Amino acid sequence: MASTPNKRTGRRIRSVEIAFTILDAIRANEATSVTELADELGHSKSTIHSHLRTLESQEIIVRQDDGYRLSLQLLDMANDVREQVANYEVIVDEVDKLASETGEIAHFGLEEHGKVAYLYKAMGTQAVETVSRPGGKQPMYSTSLGKAILAFLPADRRREILEHVSFAPKTPKTITDPERFADELDVITDQGYAIDDEENIEGLRCVAAPVKNENTVLGAVSVSGPVSRSTDEVLHGELAESVQRTANVIELNTKFS
């Protein structure tokens, strides 16, 4: 399931890049009219208008009032993306059970373009809401999901990802020293799970375990909770056991390619 970081050289099609920046702007609702999009993205109105007409003709966007929104065709595409992931229904069932069992937020994520992408999120009864959502991405080095995946990737793939990482601090606790981070990955390999100790979001601690077989890492499963409940004893005890158990069940019911 892994893909290389988006750092490849070679010819790129400018019009496609513009189209995707337009979609991103519409998605973020930063700008939806031709004038707003032109001002936001720094292109002429005629360029923006031509791209909008093309996207509308392909039914990727829908015109409404004085602007545009993303079409439901993208939702249909998203459903197809989920079906491309091995045993998505098993992942959903087990992550739901994990959230119910722990009362916290449970995630399943996988690596895309050198980042961790959220595939599924479930909320337990005590869960503290976060901005994470399916399709969203976060750095691998600051999240338990990302660290759990990195630690068990083949060495050449791990090295390829880390060569393109800028260790920018997300919080005061983010590990930004490459050597210290390498040591962290060794610890994760030994213990079988990863910890995010307020490294991505202040006040939130997470634990994750990889879903893998001998040669493949499909992704990782995690639980996140506030520091008030996620003590060291809980994090390294029952929560670590829960995510490892969930990962094992998903592994047993997944056909790896």
N, C-alpha and C positions, 0 to 999 in steps of 0.2 A: 504493500500500500504506500510505501514511501515514495517521495518525489524530491528532486533536487532543488536546492535553494534557487530563488529567482535572480541569479547573478550571471546567467549565461550570456556570452557575447554573440554577435552576429546580427544580421539584418532583422529589424523589427518593423512592423507595419504601423505607421503613425496614426492612421485613421482608426485602427482598432484600439490603440491606446486611448485616443480621444473619446471613443465610444464608451470605454469602460470608466473613464474618469467622469463622464456624464452620468452613467448609471450609479456610480458611487455617490455623486452629489445629490441625485434624486433620492437615493436610498437614505442618505443622511438628512434629507429634507433641508439641506443648506440653501438650495436654489432649485426652483422648478420652472420658472419662465425662461424664455430665450434670453432676455436681457440679463436676468439674474445669473443664469448659467455662464453667459459670455463674460460678465464681470468677475464671477467667482473663479473661472477656469482660465481666464486670460486669452480667449479666442474671439474671433470676430463673430458677430451675430449670424452672418451667412454660413459660417462653418458649423456653428451650433445648430442652426436651423436645419441644415442638410443632414446632420447626424440624427437629430430628433425625428425627422421625417422617415429616415431609413429604419431606425429602431421601432417607430410606430408601425411602419409597413410590415415589419417582421413580428409584430404583436408582442414586443418585449416591454414596451411602455404604453401607457394609456393616457390620452389627453383628458384633463378635467379642469373645469373652470378656466383659470388663466395660466395653468401650469400642467405638469405631468406627474404621474405616479408609476411605479413598477407594476407590470401586469401579473395576473395570476398564473401565467405560463411559467414564470420563474418558480412559483410554488410547486408546479408540476415537475419541473426540472429537479428541484430539491428532493422531491420524493424519489425520483430516479437515482439521484446520487446516493441516498440512503440504501437503496436496494443493491447498489454496487458494492457496499461494504458487507463482508462475509457475516452471515447470520445476524442481521440487524435486529430482528425480533428477539433473539436470545439476549442481545445486549440491552435492549429496552427492558425486558422482563427482569433481568438481573440487577440493572442499575435502579429500577423502581424498588425492588426488594431491598437493596442496600440503603436507599434513602429512607424507606419505611423502618428498617431495622435500627438505623442509627439516629433517625430524626433530623438529620442534617442534609446539606446539599450533596448530591452525588453526580459525578460527571463521567462520561466516557470521551476520551480524546484520542486523536491520532496525529501523526506528523505530516504536515504539508508545507512544502517550500521552506523547510527549516524552522517552522513554527509549530506550536501545538494548536490544532483546530478542534473545537468542541463539536462532537457528533450528537450527543444527547445529554440532557440535564434533567434531573428529578429533584423534587423538593420534599424533604421530610417535614414532620409536624413542627419542629423547632427551628427550621432552617432560617438563616439570615439571608435575605435576598442580595444577590450580587449582580453586576452588569453582564456576567457571562451569559452567552446564549448560543444555541446550535448555529454553527457556521462562523462564529466569531473566532478570533485567533489571539494568542498570547505568546510571549517569548518562552522558549523551552527552558532557558536557564533559571527563570524565576518562579516556575510553577512545578508542583509535585508531579503532575502529569507529564510535563516535558522532560523533567529529570529522569523519571522512571523509564520513559521511552529511550532517551539518549543512552542511559547506562547499559541497556541491553541490545542496542543496535550493533551490527557488525562494525568493527573498528574503523574500517575505511569510510563507511557512511557517517559514523559519528564524527570523525575527523573532518570530513567534507562540510558538515553542518557547522561545526565550531569554528572553522576557518572564516566563516562569513558572519559570525556573531559579534555584535558590538555590545559589550557588557555594560549597558547603561542601567543605573540604579532605578528600580521601580519604587523602592522604599529604602529607608536607611539600613534595612537588614538584607538587602539583595546582595548576593555573592557576585562581585564584579572582578575578582582576581582569577585569571584563567587557571593558575596552578592550584589555588584553593578549590576551584570548581572541579578540576580533575580529581582531586582527592575526594571531593563529595561524591562523585560518580563511582569511585572505588568502594566507598562505604555502602552506597545503594546496591551495588552488585553483590556485596557480601551479605547484606541483610535482607535483600529481596523486595524492598519497598523504598519510596522516596518521601522526604518531608519538605514542605514549604512552610518555613517558620516566619510568617509575616513578610515574606520576600517579594510577593506580588501585590498584596493588598494589606495595608496596616490593619491590625486587629483580627486577621483571619489566618488560621493555620490549616494546612491540608496534608493529607497522606495519600499516596497513590501506589498502585502495583501494576506492573506490566502484564499485558496479555500477549503471550508469545509461545512459540515452539522452539526447537533447537536453532533454527536458522532465520526465523521471521518474527518481527514484532508488529502485531496488528495495531496496537495502541496501548492505552492504559486506562484504569478506572480509579476514581478518587473520591474522597469524602472531605468536605470543607466545613469548618465550624469556627465560631468565635473563640478567642483566646481564653475566655472565662470558662468554657467547657472543655476545650481541647488542651488539657494539661499534658505534660510529658508522659505521665503514666497512661492516660487515655489514648494519646496519639500513637505511642509506640506499643500499646497493649491492644485493647479491644478494637480500635479503629484500624490499626495495621492488619490485625487478623481478619477483620471484616473485608477489607479491600483485597487482600490476598485470596481469601476464600471465593469472593465474587469473580476475581480474575481467573481462578482455576476452573470454575464452573463454565465461564465463557470459553476458555481454552478447550475444555472437553467437548463442547458442543459446536466448535468452529472448524470448518474445513479451510485450512490455509492454502493459499496458492503458491 
